[in-house]
């Protein structure tokens, strides 16, 4: 029941225009690339004006037929936060969305204070299940984008308990190893946990859990169109040693994460593929390494310095850098921490 011009549809439209630009450039169609880029730029430029409230505290869910902003709180806004240039306004909106929509077991489709809110997906004889499907029912699929936005704002410790709960759901309830399509927002009276509903083994729920683990907690994000692999680990304090291998282009990237004397250490080995490894460890400056098959990137992080070495397969040091804390990144994180405090 979202009327016209939903916020996430604007985001999807912008993404499709940008994809069209890439396809057109690849095909040498410069006229279409230019036309679609101009359209994408107009969408982005107008979005904040049309959807953000005057105080920069709320993002409209949609615009009504007469152009009025409707501030119903739904999780669709998690996607559309990409379209807000004002980072502080985006963070304030994100905080309100987490407070209003995120339960320990997942993200609800409508805030509980709304008159249309249905806590239970299936209540035969009281209302049809579709009345609750997008009006209160929890969708574990939405946990992914909710955690991603928190991690992007440096709030790993807030996102981590929700990820742990997804693991617990996958291992202990429903189909072992799988996550359900939907859940109740509240446990039924006399029950300790909300009931699983919908499809009991839903691929998109699992896919988002895996995407967040690999791309935003371990922080390995290949972009092989540009032959770049972003390495942006955002591990919670409680997480110790992790070993992982992911496909990268025609090769693999093996990674090892651990702690030495309380300090983080990351090792990355690239095989079968060359790539630019773009290291992003906040609050230090980003740094790019040109790596070839067999190269290993060693990263040691201490309180005030990041030490990274790129080693060839024969152990030869190809690049050795020490990075001091970026005052700008430190100030940004301090500001965001204060906005999410409490």
C-alpha positions as a printed NumPy array, in Angstrom:
array([[  0.   ,   0.   ,   0.   ],
       [  2.666,   2.516,  -0.983],
       [  0.865,   4.673,  -3.562],
       [  3.171,   6.423,  -6.034],
       [  6.943,   7.091,  -6.293],
       [  8.297,   4.754,  -3.596],
       [ 11.798,   5.645,  -2.363],
       [ 13.408,   2.286,  -3.2  ],
       [ 12.001,   2.389,  -6.731],
       [ 13.826,   5.69 ,  -7.292],
       [ 17.017,   4.013,  -6.093],
       [ 16.454,   1.031,  -8.415],
       [ 15.73 ,   3.401, -11.318],
       [ 18.976,   5.268, -10.619],
       [ 20.9  ,   1.975, -10.463],
       [ 19.41 ,   0.868, -13.796],
       [ 20.338,   4.155, -15.45 ],
       [ 23.927,   3.818, -14.202],
       [ 24.038,   0.219, -15.463],
       [ 22.729,   1.436, -18.823],
       [ 25.566,   3.961, -18.948],
       [ 28.112,   1.185, -18.393],
       [ 26.579,  -1.039, -21.077],
       [ 26.386,   1.834, -23.547],
       [ 30.017,   2.821, -22.991],
       [ 31.107,  -0.802, -23.419],
       [ 29.274,  -0.899, -26.751],
       [ 30.654,   2.463, -27.872],
       [ 27.211,   4.093, -27.809],
       [ 28.337,   7.45 , -26.451],
       [ 25.051,   9.212, -27.233],
       [ 23.001,   6.82 , -25.071],
       [ 25.65 ,   6.848, -22.35 ],
       [ 25.492,  10.637, -22.183],
       [ 21.685,  10.745, -22.207],
       [ 21.33 ,   8.115, -19.473],
       [ 24.052,   9.69 , -17.324],
       [ 22.249,  13.024, -17.447],
       [ 19.02 ,  11.293, -16.421],
       [ 20.772,   9.483, -13.55 ],
       [ 22.305,  12.738, -12.351],
       [ 18.869,  14.435, -12.364],
       [ 17.337,  11.612, -10.32 ],
       [ 20.101,  11.828,  -7.719],
       [ 20.045,  15.626,  -7.596],
       [ 16.287,  15.758,  -7.055],
       [ 15.925,  12.83 ,  -4.678],
       [ 17.181,  14.503,  -1.512],
       [ 15.045,  17.586,  -2.168],
       [ 11.896,  15.532,  -2.794],
       [ 12.219,  12.833,  -0.115],
       [ 14.128,  14.269,   2.862],
       [ 12.203,  16.308,   5.424],
       [ 13.118,  19.919,   6.082],
       [ 15.131,  19.081,   9.202],
       [ 17.101,  16.298,   7.542],
       [ 15.85 ,  13.74 ,  10.065],
       [ 13.445,  11.554,   8.084],
       [ 13.24 ,  10.06 ,   4.612],
       [  9.831,   9.804,   2.974],
       [  8.65 ,   6.304,   2.127],
       [  6.913,   7.634,  -0.976],
       [  5.279,  10.693,  -2.484],
       [  1.495,  10.69 ,  -2.705],
       [ -0.365,  11.418,  -5.93 ],
       [ -0.359,  15.156,  -5.169],
       [  3.392,  15.154,  -4.332],
       [  3.093,  15.163,  -0.538],
       [  5.796,  13.326,   1.417],
       [  4.524,  10.254,   3.277],
       [  6.821,   9.369,   6.21 ],
       [  5.529,   5.857,   6.942],
       [  8.545,   4.003,   8.325],
       [  9.368,   0.971,   6.163],
       [ 12.682,  -0.843,   5.557],
       [ 12.719,   0.101,   1.87 ],
       [ 14.524,   3.277,   2.896],
       [ 17.647,   1.227,   3.77 ],
       [ 18.26 ,   0.857,   0.039],
       [ 17.52 ,   4.478,  -0.803],
       [ 20.047,   5.872,   1.709],
       [ 22.582,   5.699,  -1.133],
       [ 20.762,   8.637,  -2.679],
       [ 21.272,  11.049,   0.242],
       [ 24.361,  13.224,  -0.111],
       [ 24.071,  14.654,   3.424],
       [ 25.863,  11.986,   5.496],
       [ 24.57 ,  13.278,   8.832],
       [ 20.98 ,  13.212,   7.568],
       [ 21.518,   9.688,   6.278],
       [ 22.866,   8.569,   9.671],
       [ 19.946,  10.143,  11.55 ],
       [ 17.506,   8.396,   9.219],
       [ 19.326,   5.1  ,   9.659],
       [ 19.173,   5.359,  13.442],
       [ 15.431,   5.986,  13.388],
       [ 14.913,   3.051,  11.036],
       [ 16.87 ,   0.656,  13.255],
       [ 15.021,   1.837,  16.352],
       [ 11.646,   1.42 ,  14.669],
       [ 12.087,  -1.671,  12.507],
       [ 14.943,  -3.924,  13.66 ],
       [ 14.112,  -6.709,  16.109],
       [ 16.713,  -9.112,  17.555],
       [ 15.656, -11.71 ,  14.948],
       [ 15.174,  -9.491,  11.926],
       [ 13.771,  -6.463,  10.142],
       [ 10.021,  -5.826,  10.137],
       [  8.212,  -4.391,   7.133],
       [  6.404,  -1.661,   9.078],
       [  6.948,   0.135,  12.39 ],
       [  4.804,  -1.109,  15.25 ],
       [  3.188,   2.275,  15.948],
       [  1.457,   2.323,  12.555],
       [ -2.279,   1.536,  12.581],
       [ -1.733,  -0.992,   9.761],
       [  0.91 ,  -2.939,  11.721],
       [  0.315,  -6.698,  12.033],
       [  2.646,  -8.456,  14.477],
       [  1.661, -11.939,  13.287],
       [  1.824, -13.127,   9.701],
       [ -0.686, -15.964,  10.059],
       [ -3.819, -15.498,  12.189],
       [ -6.558, -17.508,  10.433],
       [-10.016, -16.106,  10.948],
       [ -8.828, -12.645,  11.969],
       [ -7.276, -11.309,   8.763],
       [ -5.83 , -12.628,   5.508],
       [ -2.105, -13.354,   5.645],
       [ -1.393, -10.859,   2.855],
       [ -2.636,  -8.059,   5.11 ],
       [  0.465,  -8.716,   7.26 ],
       [  2.945,  -9.776,   4.566],
       [  4.322,  -6.235,   4.058],
       [  2.797,  -4.624,   7.142],
       [  4.757,  -5.936,  10.101],
       [  6.02 ,  -9.373,   9.056],
       [  9.784,  -9.791,   9.506],
       [ 11.826, -10.661,   6.413],
       [ 15.351, -11.993,   7.214],
       [ 16.298, -10.999,   3.663],
       [ 16.14 ,  -7.373,   4.808],
       [ 18.71 ,  -7.991,   7.54 ],
       [ 21.462,  -7.785,   4.929],
       [ 20.927,  -4.2  ,   3.811],
       [ 20.152,  -3.117,   7.4  ],
       [ 23.503,  -4.511,   8.608],
       [ 25.338,  -3.156,   5.562],
       [ 24.202,   0.394,   6.289],
       [ 25.29 ,   0.118,   9.929],
       [ 28.697,  -1.259,   8.938],
       [ 29.142,   1.511,   6.36 ],
       [ 28.663,   3.95 ,   9.23 ],
       [ 31.298,   2.175,  11.311],
       [ 28.747,   0.547,  13.658],
       [ 29.958,  -3.048,  13.385],
       [ 29.192,  -3.831,  17.015],
       [ 25.536,  -2.885,  16.504],
       [ 25.19 ,  -5.018,  13.375],
       [ 26.996,  -8.085,  14.725],
       [ 24.298,  -9.363,  17.159],
       [ 21.782,  -9.479,  14.296],
       [ 24.258, -11.498,  12.192],
       [ 24.8  , -13.9  ,  15.1  ],
       [ 21.039, -14.331,  15.455],
       [ 20.813, -15.223,  11.748],
       [ 23.441, -17.924,  12.313],
       [ 21.455, -19.239,  15.266],
       [ 18.248, -19.324,  13.225],
       [ 19.994, -21.191,  10.399],
       [ 21.465, -23.798,  12.736],
       [ 18.67 , -24.354,  15.227],
       [ 15.29 , -23.624,  13.628],
       [ 13.4  , -24.596,  10.495],
       [ 15.558, -26.176,   7.797],
       [ 19.085, -26.724,   9.118],
       [ 21.464, -24.428,   7.242],
       [ 18.631, -22.404,   5.798],
       [ 16.797, -19.218,   6.665],
       [ 13.07 , -18.731,   6.33 ],
       [ 11.358, -16.275,   4.026],
       [  9.416, -14.541,   6.789],
       [  8.764, -14.509,  10.545],
       [  6.358, -12.978,  13.006],
       [  7.452,  -9.713,  14.547],
       [  6.497, -10.887,  18.058],
       [  6.406, -14.306,  19.7  ],
       [  2.852, -15.595,  20.227],
       [  1.629, -15.503,  23.843],
       [  3.332, -18.194,  25.876],
       [  6.055, -18.775,  23.253],
       [  9.69 , -17.724,  23.584],
       [ 10.48 , -17.076,  19.901],
       [  8.56 , -15.705,  16.923],
       [  7.235, -18.317,  14.519],
       [  8.804, -18.956,  11.121],
       [  6.39 , -18.412,   8.234],
       [  6.375, -18.34 ,   4.455],
       [  8.962, -20.474,   2.661],
       [ 11.052, -22.288,   5.275],
       [ 14.138, -22.476,   3.035],
       [ 14.43 , -19.175,   1.185],
       [ 17.514, -18.644,  -0.977],
       [ 17.434, -14.857,  -0.834],
       [ 17.562, -14.892,   2.964],
       [ 20.674, -17.102,   2.878],
       [ 22.186, -15.046,   0.063],
       [ 22.026, -11.82 ,   2.065],
       [ 23.538, -13.473,   5.134],
       [ 26.454, -14.713,   3.004],
       [ 26.831, -11.397,   1.16 ],
       [ 27.183,  -9.44 ,   4.391],
       [ 29.643, -11.971,   5.838],
       [ 31.961, -11.947,   2.839],
       [ 31.582,  -8.41 ,   1.536],
       [ 30.987,  -6.264,   4.621],
       [ 32.282,  -8.118,   7.703],
       [ 35.279,  -9.791,   6.075],
       [ 35.102,  -6.911,   3.591],
       [ 36.19 ,  -8.676,   0.367],
       [ 34.446,  -6.973,  -2.568],
       [ 35.675,  -7.896,  -6.078],
       [ 34.887,  -5.479,  -8.913],
       [ 36.42 ,  -7.292, -11.855],
       [ 34.977,  -4.914, -14.466],
       [ 37.671,  -2.536, -13.174],
       [ 39.988,  -5.371, -12.041],
       [ 39.856,  -4.097,  -8.465],
       [ 39.301,  -5.981,  -5.22 ],
       [ 38.311,  -3.801,  -2.271],
       [ 39.647,  -5.116,   1.046],
       [ 37.645,  -3.427,   3.796],
       [ 37.589,  -5.723,   6.859],
       [ 35.125,  -4.666,   9.556],
       [ 35.407,  -7.42 ,  12.154],
       [ 33.668,  -7.128,  15.53 ],
       [ 35.852,  -7.215,  18.623],
       [ 34.732, -10.714,  19.649],
       [ 35.702, -12.32 ,  16.344],
       [ 39.112, -13.991,  16.449],
       [ 40.761, -16.054,  13.706],
       [ 39.046, -16.566,  10.349],
       [ 40.351, -18.262,   7.184],
       [ 38.502, -17.871,   3.905],
       [ 38.981, -18.251,   0.147],
       [ 36.856, -16.482,  -2.469],
       [ 36.749, -16.561,  -6.268],
       [ 38.239, -13.478,  -7.884],
       [ 38.016, -13.315, -11.659],
       [ 39.846, -16.342, -13.037],
       [ 41.625, -16.944,  -9.736],
       [ 41.183, -16.926,  -5.983],
       [ 41.937, -14.708,  -3.044],
       [ 42.792, -16.544,   0.173],
       [ 42.531, -14.465,   3.328],
       [ 43.428, -14.981,   6.964],
       [ 42.27 , -12.74 ,   9.805],
       [ 43.549, -12.961,  13.371],
       [ 44.669, -10.983,  16.417],
       [ 48.252, -10.7  ,  17.683],
       [ 48.682,  -9.069,  21.113],
       [ 45.24 ,  -7.54 ,  20.709],
       [ 46.062,  -6.017,  17.311],
       [ 44.43 ,  -7.067,  14.048],
       [ 46.44 ,  -8.818,  11.338],
       [ 45.201,  -9.526,   7.818],
       [ 46.881, -11.724,   5.176],
       [ 45.7  , -11.871,   1.559],
       [ 47.156, -14.146,  -1.138],
       [ 46.156, -13.692,  -4.784],
       [ 46.411, -16.685,  -7.155],
       [ 45.546, -17.107, -10.824],
       [ 44.6  , -13.477, -11.351],
       [ 46.233, -10.047, -11.211],
       [ 44.269,  -7.225,  -9.591],
       [ 44.549,  -3.919,  -7.812],
       [ 44.011,  -4.555,  -4.106],
       [ 42.395,  -1.471,  -2.593],
       [ 42.968,  -1.567,   1.162],
       [ 40.371,   0.274,   3.245],
       [ 40.937,   0.02 ,   7.006],
       [ 39.357,   2.896,   8.906],
       [ 40.506,   5.321,  10.277],
       [ 43.638,   4.992,   8.119],
       [ 43.89 ,   6.345,   4.565],
       [ 43.012,   3.973,   1.736],
       [ 45.924,   2.578,  -0.268],
       [ 46.045,   0.59 ,  -3.523],
       [ 48.513,  -2.211,  -4.316],
       [ 49.063,  -3.644,  -7.802],
       [ 49.196,  -7.387,  -7.16 ],
       [ 50.042, -10.309,  -9.44 ],
       [ 49.418, -14.057,  -9.095],
       [ 51.298, -15.418,  -6.094],
       [ 51.59 , -12.062,  -4.327],
       [ 50.716, -11.766,  -0.633],
       [ 49.568,  -8.634,   1.16 ],
       [ 50.423,  -8.536,   4.869],
       [ 48.611,  -5.961,   7.005],
       [ 49.224,  -5.229,  10.677],
       [ 47.023,  -2.701,  12.466],
       [ 48.014,  -0.986,  15.694],
       [ 46.395,   1.873,  17.572],
       [ 48.09 ,   4.635,  15.606],
       [ 49.711,   3.011,  12.555],
       [ 48.888,   0.547,   9.798],
       [ 51.842,  -1.369,   8.346],
       [ 51.283,  -3.128,   5.   ],
       [ 53.733,  -5.088,   2.849],
       [ 53.171,  -6.571,  -0.592],
       [ 55.343,  -9.673,  -1.019],
       [ 56.157, -11.6  ,  -4.188],
       [ 55.866, -15.399,  -4.217],
       [ 59.625, -15.654,  -3.571],
       [ 59.331, -13.501,  -0.417],
       [ 60.725, -10.345,  -2.04 ],
       [ 59.194,  -7.121,  -0.676],
       [ 57.535,  -5.294,  -3.572],
       [ 55.965,  -2.482,  -1.559],
       [ 56.196,  -1.454,   2.093],
       [ 53.979,   1.302,   3.506],
       [ 53.177,   2.694,   6.926],
       [ 50.013,   4.749,   7.235],
       [ 49.176,   7.113,  10.058],
       [ 45.592,   7.772,  11.119],
       [ 43.703,  10.068,   8.765],
       [ 42.417,  13.045,  10.823],
       [ 39.462,  13.38 ,   8.448],
       [ 38.438,   9.724,   8.745],
       [ 38.931,   9.795,  12.51 ],
       [ 36.775,  12.901,  12.856],
       [ 34.088,  11.375,  10.621],
       [ 33.947,   8.221,  12.714],
       [ 33.845,  10.131,  15.971],
       [ 30.938,  12.167,  14.627],
       [ 29.035,   9.061,  13.517],
       [ 29.736,   7.246,  16.787],
       [ 28.19 ,  10.137,  18.669],
       [ 25.104,  10.032,  16.427],
       [ 24.524,   6.313,  17.109],
       [ 25.442,   6.401,  20.794],
       [ 22.894,   4.812,  23.132]])
